[in-house]
Amino acid sequence: MKATEILIREHELILRGVAVLERMARRASAGRDVPAGDARSLVEFIRKFADACHHAKEEGVLFPAMIEAGIPAQGGPVAVMLGEHDQGRAAVKAMDEAIAGFGSDPAAPGAFASAAFAYATLLTNHIFKENNVLFRMADQIIPASKDAEMVAAYDEHEARVTGPGEHERFHATIGALEQAYPG
């Protein structure tokens, strides 16, 4: 599997998580209970899988390869994607802060919903741009001979940062949350 195909496959799980997040946000904004544990599980998934695993592969492997192949580091698509990663992290931080107030702060569910909707919109659009523009660009400009090296770097990152069995745990977490918050 090509380096960009691995990222696209990871996007599929991230988008499933985003769909659950939107359902949680709708529930919270309607004044219905969202257990803090469920919201924390989703935030943990975002931080550990979407960011520490997936975005780290983009930031540490794909984007540098694109820059090496001639894409500008500043003012181009790589800079836009990095900026969106930072925006996503800020929204996740806001969700986490709101979850801390569940049960004690009546404004917390609304704050959670607002940050969750912002994150969901950002990530949905971000993933669309990556899948349909950035990754196609990467496939055209990065030499095919570098692909195996990139895949090996992804594997090394996962072994070092994510750990064995974590992908399966992330899939199970999202599957359980999909059952609790059906579409």
C-alpha contacts under 8 A as a table, 3 or more apart, distances in Angstrom:
res1	aa1	res2	aa2	distance
1	M	5	E	6.20
1	M	6	I	6.66
2	K	5	E	5.11
2	K	6	I	6.44
2	K	147	D	6.41
2	K	148	A	7.66
2	K	151	V	7.16
3	A	6	I	5.33
3	A	7	L	6.71
3	A	147	D	6.05
3	A	148	A	7.67
3	A	150	M	6.19
3	A	151	V	5.31
4	T	7	L	5.13
4	T	8	I	6.24
4	T	135	F	5.93
4	T	138	A	7.84
4	T	139	D	7.39
5	E	8	I	4.96
5	E	9	R	6.15
6	I	9	R	5.16
6	I	10	E	6.32
7	L	10	E	5.01
7	L	11	H	6.17
7	L	54	H	7.06
8	I	11	H	4.90
8	I	12	E	6.62
8	I	131	N	6.39
9	R	12	E	5.29
9	R	13	L	7.19
10	E	13	L	5.44
10	E	14	I	6.36
10	E	54	H	7.06
11	H	14	I	4.89
11	H	15	L	5.97
11	H	127	I	6.81
12	E	15	L	5.23
12	E	16	R	6.39
13	L	16	R	5.05
13	L	17	G	6.37
13	L	171	H	7.21
13	L	174	I	7.86
14	I	17	G	5.02
14	I	18	V	6.18
14	I	46	I	7.72
14	I	50	A	6.29
15	L	18	V	4.81
15	L	19	A	6.14
15	L	124	T	7.03
16	R	19	A	5.14
16	R	20	V	6.47
16	R	174	I	7.11
17	G	20	V	5.15
17	G	21	L	6.15
17	G	42	L	7.15
17	G	45	F	7.97
17	G	46	I	7.90
17	G	174	I	5.97
18	V	21	L	4.86
18	V	22	E	6.21
18	V	120	A	5.56
18	V	123	L	7.72
18	V	124	T	7.70
19	A	22	E	5.16
19	A	23	R	6.41
19	A	120	A	7.67
20	V	23	R	5.07
20	V	24	M	6.21
20	V	174	I	7.91
20	V	177	L	6.78
20	V	178	E	6.08
20	V	181	Y	6.35
20	V	182	P	7.80
20	V	183	G	7.84
21	L	24	M	5.03
21	L	25	A	6.08
21	L	42	L	7.24
21	L	116	A	6.46
21	L	117	F	7.93
21	L	120	A	7.17
22	E	25	A	4.94
22	E	26	R	6.14
22	E	116	A	6.73
22	E	117	F	6.25
22	E	120	A	6.59
23	R	26	R	5.15
23	R	27	R	6.20
23	R	181	Y	6.41
23	R	182	P	7.87
23	R	183	G	7.24
24	M	27	R	5.07
24	M	28	A	6.13
24	M	34	V	6.53
24	M	39	A	7.71
24	M	113	A	7.59
24	M	181	Y	7.01
25	A	28	A	5.03
25	A	29	S	5.98
25	A	112	F	7.00
25	A	113	A	4.23
25	A	114	S	7.48
25	A	116	A	6.04
25	A	117	F	6.61
26	R	29	S	5.16
26	R	30	A	6.12
26	R	113	A	6.91
27	R	30	A	5.19
27	R	31	G	6.58
27	R	32	R	5.22
27	R	33	D	6.97
27	R	34	V	6.91
28	A	31	G	5.21
28	A	32	R	5.34
28	A	33	D	6.25
28	A	34	V	6.08
28	A	109	P	5.28
28	A	110	G	6.47
28	A	112	F	7.59
28	A	113	A	6.00
29	S	32	R	7.38
29	S	109	P	6.61
29	S	110	G	5.45
29	S	113	A	5.80
31	G	109	P	7.60
34	V	38	D	7.07
34	V	39	A	7.04
35	P	38	D	5.40
35	P	39	A	6.56
36	A	39	A	5.10
36	A	40	R	5.97
36	A	99	I	6.01
36	A	100	A	7.90
36	A	102	F	6.41
37	G	40	R	5.02
37	G	41	S	6.07
38	D	41	S	5.08
38	D	42	L	6.42
38	D	177	L	7.33
39	A	42	L	5.22
39	A	43	V	6.25
39	A	99	I	7.02
40	R	43	V	4.99
40	R	44	E	5.99
40	R	96	D	7.28
40	R	99	I	7.23
41	S	44	E	5.07
41	S	45	F	6.21
41	S	173	T	7.45
42	L	45	F	4.96
42	L	46	I	6.24
42	L	173	T	7.97
42	L	174	I	7.75
43	V	46	I	5.03
43	V	47	R	6.12
43	V	92	V	6.77
43	V	95	M	7.62
43	V	96	D	6.98
44	E	47	R	5.08
44	E	48	K	5.86
44	E	49	F	7.99
45	F	48	K	5.29
45	F	49	F	5.39
45	F	50	A	6.91
45	F	170	F	6.51
45	F	173	T	7.76
46	I	49	F	5.53
46	I	50	A	4.75
46	I	51	D	6.19
46	I	92	V	7.83
47	R	50	A	6.00
47	R	51	D	5.04
47	R	52	A	6.08
47	R	92	V	7.86
48	K	51	D	5.87
48	K	52	A	4.90
48	K	53	C	6.22
48	K	162	T	7.54
49	F	52	A	5.77
49	F	53	C	4.85
49	F	54	H	6.05
49	F	162	T	7.87
49	F	170	F	7.22
50	A	53	C	6.07
50	A	54	H	5.01
50	A	55	H	6.12
51	D	54	H	5.53
51	D	55	H	4.68
51	D	56	A	6.28
52	A	55	H	6.26
52	A	56	A	5.42
52	A	161	V	7.57
52	A	162	T	7.62
53	C	56	A	5.46
53	C	57	K	6.40
53	C	157	H	7.63
53	C	158	E	6.71
53	C	161	V	7.22
53	C	162	T	6.21
54	H	57	K	5.27
54	H	58	E	6.60
55	H	58	E	5.02
55	H	59	E	6.00
55	H	85	H	7.39
56	A	59	E	4.99
56	A	60	G	5.62
56	A	61	V	7.88
57	K	60	G	5.22
57	K	61	V	5.39
57	K	62	L	6.64
57	K	154	Y	6.02
57	K	157	H	7.33
58	E	61	V	5.54
58	E	62	L	4.69
58	E	63	F	5.68
59	E	62	L	6.40
59	E	63	F	5.44
59	E	64	P	7.09
59	E	82	L	7.51
60	G	63	F	6.76
60	G	64	P	6.54
61	V	64	P	5.64
61	V	65	A	6.25
61	V	150	M	6.33
61	V	153	A	6.95
61	V	154	Y	7.45
62	L	65	A	5.15
62	L	66	M	6.23
62	L	138	A	7.94
62	L	150	M	7.29
63	F	66	M	5.01
63	F	67	I	6.18
63	F	78	V	6.31
64	P	67	I	5.00
64	P	68	E	6.04
65	A	68	E	4.99
65	A	69	A	6.15
65	A	142	I	6.72
66	M	69	A	4.97
66	M	70	G	6.45
66	M	71	I	5.60
66	M	138	A	6.15
66	M	141	I	7.19
66	M	142	I	6.35
67	I	70	G	5.16
67	I	71	I	4.60
67	I	72	P	5.85
67	I	73	A	5.93
68	E	71	I	7.22
69	A	141	I	6.09
69	A	142	I	5.81
70	G	141	I	7.89
71	I	76	G	7.16
71	I	77	P	7.98
71	I	78	V	7.64
72	P	75	G	6.88
72	P	76	G	5.71
72	P	78	V	7.47
73	A	76	G	6.56
73	A	78	V	6.21
73	A	79	A	6.11
74	Q	78	V	7.43
74	Q	79	A	5.44
75	G	78	V	7.91
75	G	79	A	5.84
75	G	80	V	7.37
76	G	79	A	5.49
76	G	80	V	6.48
77	P	80	V	5.00
77	P	81	M	6.23
77	P	134	L	7.18
78	V	81	M	5.17
78	V	82	L	6.21
79	A	82	L	5.10
79	A	83	G	6.12
80	V	83	G	5.10
80	V	84	E	6.25
81	M	84	E	5.05
81	M	85	H	6.23
81	M	126	H	7.35
82	L	85	H	5.03
82	L	86	D	6.43
83	G	86	D	5.14
83	G	87	Q	6.30
84	E	87	Q	4.87
84	E	88	G	6.08
84	E	122	L	7.42
84	E	126	H	7.21
85	H	88	G	5.09
85	H	89	R	6.32
86	D	89	R	5.05
86	D	90	A	6.36
87	Q	90	A	5.14
87	Q	91	A	6.38
88	G	91	A	5.09
88	G	92	V	6.20
88	G	119	Y	5.81
88	G	122	L	7.05
88	G	123	L	7.27
89	R	92	V	5.05
89	R	93	K	6.17
90	A	93	K	5.07
90	A	94	A	6.29
91	A	94	A	5.01
91	A	95	M	6.22
91	A	115	A	5.33
91	A	116	A	7.09
91	A	118	A	6.86
91	A	119	Y	5.66
92	V	95	M	4.99
92	V	96	D	6.14
92	V	115	A	7.23
92	V	116	A	7.64
92	V	119	Y	7.18
93	K	96	D	5.06
93	K	97	E	6.18
94	A	97	E	5.11
94	A	98	A	6.18
94	A	111	A	7.73
94	A	112	F	7.16
94	A	115	A	6.01
95	M	98	A	5.10
95	M	99	I	6.16
95	M	111	A	7.27
95	M	112	F	4.88
95	M	113	A	7.85
95	M	115	A	5.55
95	M	116	A	6.42
96	D	99	I	5.13
96	D	100	A	6.47
96	D	112	F	7.80
97	E	100	A	5.28
97	E	101	G	7.07
98	A	101	G	5.34
98	A	102	F	6.86
98	A	108	A	4.83
98	A	109	P	6.84
98	A	111	A	5.78
98	A	112	F	5.10
99	I	102	F	5.19
99	I	108	A	6.62
99	I	109	P	7.46
99	I	112	F	6.57
100	A	108	A	7.94
101	G	104	S	5.43
101	G	105	D	5.00
101	G	106	P	7.91
101	G	108	A	5.31
102	F	105	D	6.08
102	F	106	P	7.53
102	F	108	A	5.67
102	F	109	P	6.57
103	G	106	P	7.28
105	D	108	A	5.37
106	P	109	P	6.94
107	A	110	G	5.52
107	A	111	A	6.23
108	A	111	A	5.01
108	A	112	F	6.00
109	P	112	F	5.00
109	P	113	A	6.09
110	G	113	A	5.00
110	G	114	S	6.09
111	A	114	S	5.13
111	A	115	A	6.24
112	F	115	A	5.30
112	F	116	A	5.90
113	A	116	A	4.96
113	A	117	F	5.98
114	S	117	F	5.30
114	S	118	A	6.24
115	A	118	A	5.06
115	A	119	Y	6.10
116	A	119	Y	5.08
116	A	120	A	6.01
117	F	120	A	5.05
117	F	121	T	6.09
118	A	121	T	5.33
118	A	122	L	6.09
119	Y	122	L	5.08
119	Y	123	L	5.96
120	A	123	L	5.26
120	A	124	T	5.94
121	T	124	T	5.30
121	T	125	N	6.25
122	L	125	N	5.43
122	L	126	H	5.93
123	L	126	H	4.78
123	L	127	I	5.89
124	T	127	I	5.38
124	T	128	F	6.29
125	N	128	F	5.09
125	N	129	K	6.31
126	H	129	K	5.24
126	H	130	E	6.25
127	I	130	E	5.00
127	I	131	N	5.94
128	F	131	N	5.29
128	F	132	N	5.90
128	F	133	V	7.94
129	K	132	N	5.36
129	K	133	V	5.32
129	K	134	L	6.36
130	E	133	V	5.55
130	E	134	L	4.57
130	E	135	F	5.57
131	N	134	L	6.49
131	N	135	F	5.58
131	N	136	R	7.26
132	N	135	F	6.68
132	N	136	R	6.43
133	V	136	R	5.38
133	V	137	M	6.12
134	L	137	M	5.03
134	L	138	A	6.12
135	F	138	A	4.83
135	F	139	D	6.10
136	R	139	D	5.08
136	R	140	Q	6.35
137	M	140	Q	5.16
137	M	141	I	6.28
138	A	141	I	5.33
138	A	142	I	5.60
139	D	142	I	5.83
139	D	143	P	7.87
139	D	144	A	7.79
140	Q	143	P	7.75
142	I	146	K	6.94
142	I	147	D	7.82
143	P	146	K	5.52
143	P	147	D	7.25
144	A	147	D	5.38
145	S	148	A	6.84
145	S	149	E	7.93
146	K	149	E	5.31
146	K	150	M	6.36
147	D	150	M	5.06
147	D	151	V	6.25
148	A	151	V	5.09
148	A	152	A	6.13
149	E	152	A	5.10
149	E	153	A	6.22
150	M	153	A	4.98
150	M	154	Y	6.29
151	V	154	Y	5.02
151	V	155	D	6.28
152	A	155	D	5.01
152	A	156	E	6.14
153	A	156	E	5.01
153	A	157	H	6.09
154	Y	157	H	5.07
154	Y	158	E	6.21
155	D	158	E	5.12
155	D	159	A	6.17
156	E	159	A	5.10
156	E	160	R	6.09
157	H	160	R	5.14
157	H	161	V	5.69
157	H	162	T	7.24
158	E	161	V	5.26
158	E	162	T	4.63
158	E	163	G	5.90
158	E	164	P	7.88
159	A	162	T	6.05
159	A	163	G	4.97
159	A	164	P	6.61
160	R	163	G	6.30
162	T	166	E	6.33
163	G	166	E	5.89
164	P	167	H	7.70
165	G	168	E	5.42
165	G	169	R	6.41
166	E	169	R	4.87
166	E	170	F	6.08
167	H	170	F	5.06
167	H	171	H	6.23
168	E	171	H	5.12
168	E	172	A	6.16
169	R	172	A	5.00
169	R	173	T	6.08
170	F	173	T	5.07
170	F	174	I	6.28
171	H	174	I	5.29
171	H	175	G	6.04
172	A	175	G	4.96
172	A	176	A	6.08
173	T	176	A	5.25
173	T	177	L	6.22
174	I	177	L	5.05
174	I	178	E	5.98
175	G	178	E	5.08
175	G	179	Q	6.40
176	A	179	Q	5.17
176	A	180	A	6.36
177	L	180	A	4.91
177	L	181	Y	5.91
178	E	181	Y	5.08
178	E	182	P	5.38
178	E	183	G	7.60
179	Q	182	P	5.44
